[in-house]
């Protein structure tokens, strides 16, 4: 039996999980099986049978993907009207859905089959700054949307680092929201019942799931700087080059090698194991492990992200 709506107006509470791992050198998100648009593992919260949001989340993620969650952190509660796909509802009227999003990290993506992992930058190609930059077709579409409106132009320049502005990798959600507002992502066309434009705006997702994923990506990028969450994505032992590659895969930035290493060493969060990696493609590199922060030293430190200019 389907869980009841939480109000007579047809409000439904669902839980969604942004589970991030590194696969083949890329940051990837766990998706549930199904036809059509990619979807985050998600399911309804039934107040009559589920004791807590987190317990319900863990149960349906395991059921849908076979993946048992470790540490999870609540992201945000999404409840905007008119932001869910009509395909997800029955009857002539759309039912409003309130979705509670969670972020989870894992260093063991093999716990779920390979076809359930979707590269994050496939959904947000503009977030990977290691390539040629913003696609000219997307830039042209943004320019047309801005028109003569100075406020729109200022937002575009600030968020996409145009005109010499500084790129802020943490503002992933704001960039996606701007593209949605401009009607340039497939979800905007779907929610407004009109054809989607043929633009390089990434792989769409079901319902509001790409918005939730953007929130998770921004949160993860922010946390890298003040919590050692990067180690939750790496194996037990790693080289400093592997750690840098993991940071680049999440941030979409090319980091300065020596400055990154000095920053890691200053934190005291890693310790050499005395062993060497045997398959680095060159001279054997030293293996490290994370040791955590000194509990007497105050707040836990994150990692500096010295991007190359």
N, C-alpha and C positions, 0 to 999 in steps of 0.2 A: 504494500500500500504506500502511495506517495505521501511524504510528510505534509502536514497541513500548512497553508499560508499562515504567516504570522499576524496578518491583519485582514479585515474584511475587504480592504482595497486591493488585495492580491499581491502583497509584498512577500517575497520569498528570500530566505537567508541561505547563502551558499558559502562554502569555504574553498579557497584555491591555494595551491602550493607552488611556489617558485623554487624548484630544486635545482641548484647550479652545481656543475662539475666541469672539469677540464677533460676534453676528449680530443686526441690527435692535435694537441696544441691550441685548441679553441675552447672558449667558454661556451658551454652548452646548457640548455634547460631541458628538464625532463618533461615529456608530454605523454598524454594518455593515448591509447589506441583509438582509432575511429576513422571514419571516412570524412572527406571534406577538409575544413580548416583545422589547423593545428590547435590543440587545446591544452591548457594546464590541467594536471590532475585536480579535479574539483568534484564536489558533491554537496547535497543539501544538508543543512543542519536541522534536525528534528528535535525541537525542545521537549517533546514527550518521551524521547528515548535516549538522547545524547546528553551525557553529564556535562561535558565541557567542549568548547570549540576545538581545542587541541586534540583531545581524544578522538573526536569525530574525524578530524583531519587525518590523523595517523591511520585510522582504520580504513578510510576509503582510498587513500594513496596506496596502501599495501594491496588492497583488493584490486585496484585498477591497473597497477604497474608491477606488483610483486616486489616493490622496493620499500624496505623499512626505514623510516626517517629517524635520524639521530636528533641533533640540536635543531630547534626551529625558533624563529622569532617573528612575532606578528608585525606586519607591515603597515596596514592601513585598512579602513573600512570604506568600500566603494559603494555609493548609493545614488549616483546621479540618475535622474529620470531620462528615458530615451536613449540609453547607452547600451542596451542589450539587443541582440539579434532577434528579429521576429521569428527566425527559424527555431529558436529555442523555446518558443511559447506556442500555446495552442489556442485556437479561437481567434476572433477578429481583432482583439485588443492585446497589446503587449502587456505582459505582467512585469511590474517593477521588481528588480532583483537587488538585494543588498549583499555584497560579496566581501568577505573578510579574507584578506590576503596574508600569506605567510612566506617567509624566506628561509630556506634550508640549504646547507652546503654539505658536499660530500667529496671525499678523496677516492671513493670506490664506485665509479660509474658502472663498472661491470656488474653491479648488483641488478641492473636493469638492462635489457637487450639493447643493442646499438641503435635499432630503428626507432627507439623511443626518445632519443636525444636529438635536439634540434639546435644547431649553432645560433647563438644569440644574435650575432651580427647579420644572419639571414633575415631576421625580423627588424633590425635597426641598422641598415648598411651605413647610414650617415654617422653612426657612433664609432666607427672604426677609423681613426685618424692616421693610421699608418700607411694609407694608400694615397690616392690622387686628390682626396678631398671631396667636397660636395659635388654630386653628379650635376653636370650642366643642365640637364633636363629638369631636375628638381629645382635648381636655382632659378631657372626661367619661370617655372610655375609659381614659386614663392614671390618672385618679382611681380608677376601678373596679379597675384592676390593682393599684394601690398598696394599696388597702384600709387596714388598720390597721398596715401594716408601715412603721415610721419610716425605715428605710434606703431603701426604695423611694421614699418621699415626698421624702426629702432629695436623692436623685439627680435626680428629676424637677424639683424646684425649682432645683437648681444648674444643670442642663443647659439647661432651657427658660426660665431667668431669671424664675421666679415669686416672688411675695412680696418684690418689691424687689431680687431678686438681679441681678447684672450679667451681661449677655449676653456670652458668649465665642464669637465667630464661628469660631474655630479648632477647636472641638470637634464638628464635623459628624459624624465617624465615631462618636463616643460617643453622640450623639443617635440616629443610625440604629440602632446596636447595642442601645440601650435599647428602641426600638420593636420591634426584632426579638425581643428577649428577652420582651417583653410580648405577643408574638403579634399585633401590630397592623398589620404590613406584610404584603403579599401573599406575599412570599418565605417568611415564617415558616410561613404556612398551607400553602404548596406543599411545603416541605421536610418538614412533618409530615403530609402527605397528608390535609388537612382543608380544608373550604371557607373562603375568605377572607371577612373581615368587610367590610361596606360602610362604609369610613372614608376620610376625606380624607388618605390617607398617600402620595399621589403615584403616579407611574407606575412600575410594577415593571420589573425587568430580568431577563434570563436568568441562570441559575446564580447566582454570587456577584457579579455585575457592579455592582449598586448599592452594595454594600459597598466595592468597589474605587473606584467613583466618589466615594463619601463620603470615602475616604482621600485621593484626589486633590484634592478641594475643600478639605479641611482643610489639606493641605500647601500648596496655592497661597495660601490666605488667610494662612497663617503666613509664607510667603516674601515676601509683599508688604512686610512690615515690616523686612526686613533684606537684601533683594536687589531690584534694580530690574526684577523680572520683569514688571511691568505693561506695560513698553514692548514686550515680546514679543507683546502682544495689540493694540497700537495701530499705526496706519500710520506711515510715516516722519515725517510732520509732523502736528501736532495742536494744538488749542486746549487751554487749561487746563480749560475746561468739559468737553471731550471726554475728557480724562484723568480728571477726577473722575467722569464718568459711567461710565467703564470700571471704576474702583475700586468704585463702588457696585454695578455689575452683578455683580462677583465676590463682594464681601463681603455683599451683601444689606442694606447699611446706608445710611441717608441721612447724608451727610457735610456738615459745616459748611463752606460755600464759602470764606470768607475764611481760616479756619484751615488748610484743605487747601492753598490756594494758597501761603500763607506757608510751610507745611511743605515743599512742592515746591521753592520758591525757595531755601530754606535748604540743601537737599541739594546744590545745584549740579549736579544731574543733567540739567537742561534748559537750553536756550539759545534765545533768540528768534531767529527767522530773518529778521526784517525784513519779512516778507510778511503779508498779512491773509487770513483765511478769507472767502470770498465768500458762503457759504450758511449762515449761522449763525442766520437768522431775526430778526435785529435789527442792531444796530451791528456792523460788521465786527470780528472778534476777531483778536488777534495769534496767529500760528502759531509753534509751538515744535518743537524736535527734541531727542531724547535725546543726551547727549554722554558718558555713562558717568562713572565716578568717577576721581578723581586716583589713579593707582597708588601714589603716595607717601603718600597720606593714610590708609592702612590698609584696613580691611575696606570692601567696597562697601556703600553705604547703601541702605535701602529708603525707603518713603514712609510718613509718618504718616497715620493714619486717624481723624481727629477726628469721631466720630459725634455727631449732634445728639441731645440728651437729651429 
